[in-house]
Amino acid sequence: MNTPYQTITSQHIQLLKQIVGEQYVFIDDEILKLYGQDHTEDFIYKPEVVVKAQTVEQISEIMKLANNFRIPVTARGAGTGLSGGALPIYGGIVISMERFNRILQIDTRNLQATVEPGVINYIFQEEVKKEGLFYPPDPASWGSCSLGGNIAHSSGGPKAVKYGTTRDYVLNLEVVLPNGEIIWTGANTLKYSTGYNFTHLMIGSEGTLGIVTKIVFKLIPLPKHDVLMLIPFTSAEKACEAVGATFRAGVTPSAMEFMERDAIDWSIKYAGEVNFSIKPEWQALLLVEVDGNNLELLYQDCETISDIMTQHGCDEILMADTTEQKSSLWKIRRKVGEAVKSNSVYKEEDTVVPRAELPTLLKGVKEIGAKYGFKSVCYGHAGDGNLHVNIIKGDLPNDVWERELPKGITEIFTLCRKLGGTISGEHGIGLVQKNYMPIIFPEYQLELMRNVKKVFDPNLILNPSKIF
């Protein structure tokens, strides 16, 4: 590949070893291949060198070196991304953040925590729970994804419907800029009105503007109780219609997840050790959770939800009575993505619309699939209108798949825009969606974004050719 960047030399390798130590610089092919892929389909872009840094000073020195020699750099967290955001498409240096894995402080007085970006989401959640505190963002990959990756995409998860996404819990960031300068983006305060808000600019920027090395999170008190309901429907569209009606009735669940029939079947088969079966007539499930401190009020919310679901034609509602039952149901939901990937070549689209438009989106996705000859498996965070559309190749010939799929995706994204939505709710744009950005933004707005990138990174070395 011809690139505007300089190829890594033995001199560069020696300089990197001086910065981080010889044992943390890797050039063997097996490691390069491992760090040249994430969970995005079957893409592999091998870097020329992998560096496992551990301090902000080391990151700073690496960036100064890269900026001076015009070497592309890609920061990598746990590699669970689905948009190709951490793929080093021009080779260069991959900086693995896995050694940035410390929870530096849990401040129970101010309900804050300071952590490094390599901390795994689930581990962080469990540690703050020990202090009676709660960090709500919980992506499906929470057991393996890193908090830095969550920052890069402003990740959400099931609880975003009530509590918001990663963006809503970040107070301040320590960031290394592409020229090696180290900044804090804001303040450890609940309010911030002091110039441009670089904190929120960094969140969701997919590692294109800077490398996050410390995160200050806001925490909230841990709810004492939660109740989980499994609600089956014989119509997927009716299930989606019931979602908006629930919120209009004044109930805000802590999670409201949608799975259509194929997603359920594939996930149960893939997850294993799940003692759960579904009736032949069920075409969709809603997994609805409410949480809070007053159990009596939660049961009242469940009654309201039950009434609404019954009005929309649900079958018998099941309640998860034990921790084990709750875990089993959540396992089915969290394993859907992996199950789809194990079944077929696929493309996953992360569509999002205002929640009341979800039935129209689902119907449109199926009609577009029929038009272009592909099948789709849909699931996602129904409570906030975020529908994951997995387009399945199945038996489609390669030429039809390659020719017709972009047309179908374009129509799906155009429908999202018409419904007031957009093309990614939480997975990001990265490599695989960047060609569809003009569907959402006019050229002058894209150019504004490119110019922001150039201000932070005039040599375009940091995660180049992502988003645009």
N, C-alpha and C positions, 0 to 999 in steps of 0.2 A: 504493500500500500504506500503510495506517495503521500507524504505528509509535510506540513510546514515545520515540523519539529525535528530536533536533533536526536539521533540514535544514541542509546546508552553505550558508553565506552568503558573500558577497564578502569580508566581514571575516575569516572563517575562512581563506579562500584566501590573503589577504594575510599572515596570521599564519604559515601554512604556508610561504609563500615566504620569509619572514624567517628561518625555522628552517633550511631546506635549500637555499635558493637558487631563484630564479625558474625556472631551466631544468630543475629536478627536480620541478616540480609540473605535473600534466597534467589538463586538463578537456575536451579535445576528444573527440568521441564515438567516434572510431575507437579511440583508446587505451582509453577506458573500456570499450568492448565487448571488446577483447582481454583486459583484466585482469578482466573479469567472467565468465570461463569458465576451466575447466581441462579435464582429460581425462574428466570425468564425463559420459558420455552427451552430450546436446546442450543442457545447461543454460546459460543466460546470466543473470546478475544484475549489472547494471552498477553500479559504485560512482559516487559523485558526484565524487570526485577521486582521482587516483593520485599518491602521493608516493614518490620514490626517495631514501630516506635513506642515509647512509653511516657514521654514527658512533652509538655508544650514547647520546651526549648528545642527538643529534637525535631519536632514538627516544623518549627520556625526555621531551623537550619536546613532541613530538607527542602522547604519551599524556596528559600533564598538560592540554594544551589540550582533547583529546577528553573526558577525564574531567570537566573543568570545565563543558563545554558539552553533555555527554551526547550525544556523537557516536559512532556505532558504528565500530569499527576492525577490519580484517581484515589480518593479516600474510600475505604471499604469497611463496612460494619460486619454484620453476621452473614451477609450474602443471601438474605431471604427476599430481596426485592423482586417485583414482578413486571417492572417496566424497563429493565436494562440500565437503570440509573448508575450502577456501580461497575459497569463493564468498561474496561480500558480499551476502547476501540482503536486508539492510536498507539497501543503498547505503553512504553514509558514506565513510570513508577506507580505501583500500587502501594499505598500506605494502609496497612491493616491496622485497625483501631482496637483489636482484640485485647491488647495489653492495657488499654485504658478501661479497666474493669472494676474500679473501686467506687463504693458509695462513701463519699468523703464526709458527709454530715447529714444527720436527720435532726432538724431543728424543731423540737416539739413546742417551743415557746412561740415561734412565728409560723408554724405549720409550713415549713419549707424543707427542701432537701437539696444538697449539692452533690452531683454525681458526675462520673466520667462517662463518655458516650458509648464505651464498650460494654456497659452493664446490661444484662439481659432483662427485658421488660418484666417477665414473671418474677425473677429474683428480686427486683426492686419492689414490686408490689407486695411480695411476701414480707420483706424487711420492714416496710412502713406499716404494714398491718400489725406487726408486733408492738408498735407504738400506738395502736388505735387510730391510725391514719389511713388515708385512701388516695391512691393514684389511679383514676378511672380508665385512661386509654388502654385498651386491651386488644390489639390486633389478633387475628386468627393464629398468627405465628408467634404469639406472645411467649411461648416456651423457648423460643430460639432467636427471636429478633432482638436487635440491640436498640438502646434508647437513642443513639446517634442516628441510626437509620430512621427511627420514628420521627426525629426532628427533620431529617432531610425531606420527608414526604408529608409531614403533618398527619401522621397516621391516626386512624380512628379506632374502629372496632365496635362491637355490639353496644357498649355503654355510651357511645357518642350521642345517642339519641337523647339522653337525659343530661349527660355531663359534659359533652363537647369533645373535641379532638385534642391531640397533643398541643396544638397552638394555644389552647385555652389554659394551659398549665405551666407554660414557660415564662419565667420572669426575667432571666438574664442568661447570656451565653458568653463564654470565653471562646474566641475565634482566632485562628491563625489565617491571615489574609494571604493571597497568592504571592505577595512580595516578601512574606515572612514576618510582617508586622503582627503583633499580638494586641487584640482589643477586647474590651468587654462591651457588649452591645447595648446595655441598658442599666438597670438598677434592680436591687433585690426588694422591690416595692410593689404593692398591688396597683399603684397608679404610676403612669409614666407619661409626661407631657413636656419632654425636654428635647426638642429637635426631632429629626427624622427617627422613626422607630426601626433601627437596624435589627432588633431582635426578631420582629415579625417578618422582616425581609429575608432573614436567613432561614427561618422555618419554611419548609416547602421549596427551598431553592435547589434541592437535590445535589448538594455538594459542589455547586458551580461558582459560588461566591467566596467561600471560605471553608476552613475545616474546624468543626466544633471540637473543643477539648475539655470544656466543663459546661455543665448545665445546672441552672438553679430552677427547681420546680416548685410550684405552689402545690400544697396538699390540702385535703379536706378531711373532716372527721369520718371515720369508717361507719357506714350504716350497720345497725345491729342485726337486721333481719332482711331476708329476701325470700320471695315466693316465685316459683317457676311453673308456668302453664304450657302445656302442649296442646295446640288447637288445630285439628285436622279439617280440611275442606275438600269437597269434591270438585271445586273449581278454583284454579289458581288466580284468576282475575277477581273472584269474589273475596279471596283471602287478601288480595292487595287493596280492594275497596274497603275492607274492614279496618285497615291500618289508619287511614285518615279519619275515619269515623271515631276511632278511639280517642284521638287527640282532641277532636272537636267536642267530645263529651267531657273534657276537662281532666283526663287522666294522662299522665306522662310516665310510661314504663321506663325502667332502667335499661331494658333491652327489648327489641322487637325484631326478630329475625325471620326471614322468609326462605323457604326451601321448596322448590317444585319436585315432582315425583322422581325424576331421574337422579337429581342431586341426592335425595334421601336414600334411594336404593343403592347408588354407587358408594355413598359414604358409609352406610351400614356394612356393606360387603368389605370395604377397604379397612374400616376401623378395627373390625374384629373384636371379639369378646364384648360385644354390645348386645345385651338381651332385650331386643326390641324388634317388633314386627309391625307392619302397617297393613291396613285393609286394602283390598284390590281397588276399591272405588276412590280412595284418597288420592288427590292430585297435587296437594300442597299442604305444607304445615307452617304454622306460625309458632315460634318459640317466644313466649312473652314472659318477661321478668319484671317484678316490681320490688323496690327495696325502700327501706326507711327504718325508723326507730320505734314505730308504733305498729305492732302486728295486727291489731284490730282494724286500723285504718287501711293496712295493706289488703286485708281480706275484703274490705268494702270496695277497694279498687278492683279486686279480682271479680267481684260480683258485677260491677259496672262493665268491665271488659267482657265477661261472660254473656251479659245481656246483648251487648253490641255484636259479638261474634255470632250469637244465635240468630239475631236479626239478619245477618249476612249469610246464613245457611251453613254454619259449621256443623261438624259431627260432634260426638261426645268429647267434651274437654277433659283432658287428663292433668292431674296435679302431681308434680314430683314431690314425694313425701319425705325423702331422705337425701342426705348429702350424696350418697352413691347414685341415686336416680338422677339427681341434678347433674352430676359429673358425666353420667352416661349420655344424657341428652346433649349437653354442651360438646361432648366429644364428637357426636355425629355432626353437629354444625361446624365445628372447627376443622374437621377432616375433609370437608367437601372439596376444597381446592386441590388437595393432594390426591383425592380419589379420582377427580376428573383428569388430572394430569397422568395418572397411572393407566387410564382407560384408552386414551387416544391422543394423537396430535391435536393440538387445540390452540385457540387464541382467546385470551381472557381480556374482556373489556370492563372497565370500572366506571360504568355510567352512573350519573346521579341527576335526579330531577326533584322538584318540589314534591313532597310525599303524596299529595292528592293526585298527582299525575302518574303515579306508579302503575295503575292498571292500564293506562293508555300506552305507557312505555313497554310493558310486558307484551301487550297485544301486538304492538308495532314490531317488536323484535321477532316475534314468531312469524309475522307476515313477511318481513324482510328475509328471514331465513328460508321460507318457502319459495320466495321469488328467486333466490340465488342458489337454492339447492343444498343448504347446509342446516344441520340441526344445532340447537342451542340448549344448554343446561343453565338455568338461572337460579340464583340464590343471592342472599345479601342482607344488608341492614335496612329492612323495610321501613323502620321507624324514622329514618332520616332520608329516605328516597334513594338510597345507594344500592343499585342492582348490579351484581357481578354477572356478566353475560359471558359464559364460556361457549365459544363457537367450536363445534366438534367436526373434525375432518372426516372421521369414519371411513367410508368406502369411496369418498370423492377422489377422482383421478387428480394427480398432482397439478396438471395444467389447469384444470377447472378451479381447484383450490387457490392456486396462485393468481389466476385471472379474475375470479369472481369475488373472492373474499374482500379485497380492498373496497370494491364497490358496495358490498353489503355493510361493511364497517362504516363507510362514509355516510350511508343512509341512516344507520343507527345513531351516529353522532349528530347528524343534521336533525333528526327527530328530537334528540335530547335538547339541542339548542332551541328548537321551536317550542318545547315544553317548558322553557325557562331554566334548563339544567346545563350541564357541561360534561366534558369527556373523561374526567377523572375526579373521583371523590376523595381517594386516599392512596392510590397506588403510584401516582405521579405520571409525568410525561416521559422522562428519560429518553431512551433510544427509540422505543417501538411506537410511541404515539406522536412524535414530533411532527410528522408529515400531516397530521390532522389538525394541528393548531390553527391554521387559517379558517377552519370551519367556525371556530369560536371567536377569534380575534381578527380585526382588520389589520392590514399590513403596518399602518402607522403605530398601532399599539404593540405589535411584535417588535418593531424597530425600537420603541422605547425600552422594552425589556432587554434587547440586545445591547443597547447603550448603557443600561445599568450594569450588565455583565462586563462591558469594556472598562467602566470606571473602576470596578473592583479588580479586574483581571485584564489589563491592557494587552498582555501577551497571549491571552487565551489558553493558558496552560492547565487550568484547573477543571477537571472533568469536561473536556471540550466536546462540542457537538452533541450536547444533551439539551433537551427542551426545544432548541431551535435547529 
